[in-house]
Amino acid sequence: MSKTAEEISKATGFSITTIRFVLNGQSEKYRISASTQKQINDYIAVHGYSVNHAARSLKLKRSDTIGLVVPDLDNAFFARLMAALEIRCRKRNLLLLTVASHDNPELENRAITTLLARGVDGLVIAPCQQATLPLLIKNKARASVVMFDRDFNPPLFPTVSSDNFQGALLMARRIMKEVKGPCHFLCGDMGLPSIQDRIRGFKAACEEAGIQNAEELVLFESDNTPEAGKHLMKGLIEAFQSPPRAFMCSSLMMLEGALQQIKAETGSIDKDIVMGTFDDYPMLDFLPNRIFSVKQDEQTLARKVFDRLIAPISERKDSQNLRDVVPTTLICRNLKRRARSAKSG
């Protein structure tokens, strides 16, 4: 078992200070003899060395831990962002502690309180409620706090999010151009700022296309789950006696549920249905449909979150520029395949 500096000191008879100077490569600076260095290094070579994190945290008044609160790790976007953030933390010898709130305000508050009680040096949150902010303000001096994905106004903390408005605008434009008409937008949890931005982008595309009933084309459920997607698609099929020729979803989970419902109702998924979704996943390549997906840049989001997290205190207090908005990418699938088929027909 590896030994701490205190244990090495007791075993070798040298002071803890001398042990640490040798371990930190400062032997020459403090004129520690070659003989002393050899004895200490020989002991470590056999027994190993480990940092006493508890003692170090008390001395330095930091824990070298970062707390991350996300809605759900079943969501591919949050899972990928967590992985990207964890890599950045590891490079700085920081431990990332992740908790899922399941978009439940009570669970979110409990997660934040628990992480702060553990003395995390930083806290990264995708909040499900604006009421989270006062709870954090009370602890502002204790930990660096960064919000991401959901931008609740006003920005009391640095916030990093994707350009959801522009992503929805571009996707809705392309889908309506493909079908030469309107499409429906299936949304989960309209109370979230990210979803509201996506709805604004969708409505802007409808206005550009001269579509007057944009409000009626937006359907929503209170949660963001496959079950919610199923329920909304079931309502559409009942209303029109068939699946819609075009629709877009506010998340992959909503799309998953919508597709399950179409298959349950009709036995298959018509390859002529045009669909869109926020976030991207390789399995979409296996569908023959024309699919548009708005890919969020998790690597850039994680970098900007981390940069905000470790910014000097003077920069954290700067209230002039608290928002980072990261562009998205629209991915279009199977458009060329359809063009070839139309030409050959």
Protein Blocks (a to p, Z undefined) as FASTA:
>chain_A
ZZdfklmmmmnopafklmmmmmnopmmmnopafklmmmmmmmmmmnopaddfklmmmmno
pahiacdddfblkbmklmmmmmmmmmmmmmnopacddddeklpaklmmmmmmmmmmnopa
bdcdddfbfklmmmmmmmmmmpccddehiacdddfbccddddfklmmmmmmmmmmmmnop
adddddehjlbmklmmmmmmmmmmmmmnopaklmmmpccdfbdcfklmmmmmmmmmmmno
pacfbdcdfbfklmmmmmmmmmmmnopacfkbccddehidfklmmpcbdcddddddfklm
mmmmmmmmmgcfklmmpmkbmcccdddddddehklmmmmmmmmZZ
